[in-house]
Amino acid sequence: MRWYSFPPKSLRPQLKLRVPKGGELEAEVTATFLETPIEIQCEGENKHFIHRAEITQELELHRNRP
C-alpha cells in the first residue's frame, strides 16, 4: 500500500486490519521527504542530485495466543 500527498502537507493514513488468532503481521513503513535534514553540498562539473531523506521503521505484531 502506498500513500502520498500532493501538494505536500500533513498526511495521516489510517488503516484497520484483522489478524486471526495466532496470526502475525510484519510491516515496513518508509517515509520519503523531498528535503534532507542537513545541508548537503557537492561541487564539480556534471554533478546532479535529487535531494531526498527516508525514514524506515519495521513493525512486528503478534496476536495473543490462547
C-alpha positions in Angstrom: 0.0 0.0 0.0 1.2 3.5 -0.7 0.0 6.9 0.3 1.2 10.2 -0.9 0.3 13.9 -0.6 0.4 16.5 -3.3 0.8 19.3 -2.8 2.9 18.4 0.3 1.1 18.7 3.5 0.5 16.6 6.7 -0.6 13.1 5.8 -2.0 10.6 8.4 -3.0 7.4 6.7 -5.4 5.2 8.8 -5.8 1.5 8.4 -7.8 -1.2 10.2 -6.6 -4.8 9.9 -8.0 -8.0 11.3 -5.4 -10.6 12.4 -6.7 -14.1 13.1 -5.9 -15.8 16.4 -2.2 -16.8 16.4 -1.6 -14.6 13.4 1.3 -12.3 12.8 1.8 -9.2 10.9 5.2 -7.9 9.7 5.4 -4.5 8.0 8.0 -1.9 6.9 6.9 1.7 6.9 9.0 4.1 4.8 8.5 7.9 4.7 10.3 9.8 1.9 10.8 13.5 2.3 11.8 15.9 -0.5 14.3 17.7 1.7 17.3 16.5 3.7 17.6 17.1 7.4 21.1 18.5 7.0 22.6 20.6 4.2 24.5 18.6 1.6 26.7 20.3 -1.0 28.7 18.8 -3.8 30.8 20.8 -6.3 32.1 19.8 -9.7 31.2 19.5 -13.3 28.2 17.4 -14.4 27.1 16.6 -10.8 23.3 16.5 -10.3 21.5 15.3 -7.2 17.9 14.8 -6.2 17.7 15.6 -2.5 15.6 13.0 -0.6 15.5 11.8 3.0 14.0 8.4 4.0 12.9 7.2 7.4 12.1 3.5 7.7 10.6 1.6 10.6 9.9 -2.2 10.8 6.9 -3.4 12.8 6.0 -6.8 14.0 2.7 -7.7 15.6 1.9 -11.0 17.3 -1.7 -11.5 18.3 -2.1 -13.1 21.8 -2.4 -16.8 21.6 -4.9 -18.7 23.8 
